[in-house]
Amino acid sequence: MDKINKMGRMNKINRMGRMNKINKMGRLNKINKMGRMNKINRMGRMNKINKMGRMNKINKMGRMNKMNIGQLQKVNRMV
């Protein structure tokens, strides 16, 4: 799922111009480099990151909402 997630889904979001802004702010870059996004997708750990307040800021800006609801759940079901 990692390759599909990075190559397929991230690219779509990049084309829509959503991930780019967040990446420039250095939020998702740190999460991705630390390998946390991959673990989230495999183990369904969105809740921990939400409690730590990392994804919440992005959610409040309305950028991650579509991905969280649609794509991360699909990934979790498929894994």
C-alpha positions in Angstrom: 0.0 0.0 0.0 2.9 2.4 0.6 3.7 2.7 -3.1 0.1 3.1 -4.1 -0.4 5.7 -1.4 2.7 7.7 -2.3 2.5 7.5 -6.0 -1.2 7.3 -6.7 -3.0 9.2 -4.0 -0.4 11.8 -2.9 0.1 12.8 -6.6 -3.6 13.5 -7.1 -3.6 15.7 -4.0 -0.4 17.4 -5.2 -2.0 18.1 -8.6 -5.0 19.7 -6.8 -2.6 21.9 -5.0 -3.5 20.9 -1.5 -0.5 18.9 -0.3 1.9 21.4 -1.7 0.9 24.2 0.7 1.0 21.9 3.7 4.4 20.5 2.6 5.8 24.0 2.4 4.7 24.5 5.9 6.8 21.5 6.9 4.0 19.6 8.6 3.4 16.6 6.4 7.0 16.4 5.4 8.0 15.6 8.9 5.3 13.1 9.3 6.2 11.4 6.1 9.9 11.4 6.7 9.4 9.8 10.1 7.4 7.1 8.5 4.2 7.9 10.4 1.8 8.2 7.5 2.7 4.6 6.5 2.0 3.3 9.9 -1.3 5.2 10.1 -2.4 3.6 6.9 -1.5 0.1 7.9 -2.7 0.3 11.5 -5.5 2.9 11.3 -3.9 5.2 13.8 -5.4 8.5 12.8 -6.8 8.9 16.3 -3.5 9.2 18.0 -2.2 11.9 15.7 -5.5 13.7 16.1 -5.1 13.6 19.8 -1.6 14.9 19.5 -3.0 17.9 17.6 -1.0 17.4 14.4 -3.7 16.5 12.0 -6.3 18.7 13.8 -4.7 21.9 12.6 -4.8 20.7 9.0 -8.3 19.5 9.4 -9.4 22.9 10.7 -8.0 24.4 7.6 -10.3 22.1 5.6 -7.4 20.6 3.5 -7.2 17.1 4.8 -10.9 16.5 5.4 -11.6 14.8 2.0 -8.5 12.6 2.2 -9.2 11.6 5.8 -12.8 10.6 5.2 -12.5 8.9 1.8 -8.9 7.8 1.1 -7.4 6.9 4.4 -10.4 4.8 5.3 -10.2 3.0 2.0 -6.6 2.3 2.5 -7.2 0.9 6.0 -9.9 -1.4 4.7 -7.8 -2.7 1.9 -4.7 -3.4 3.9 
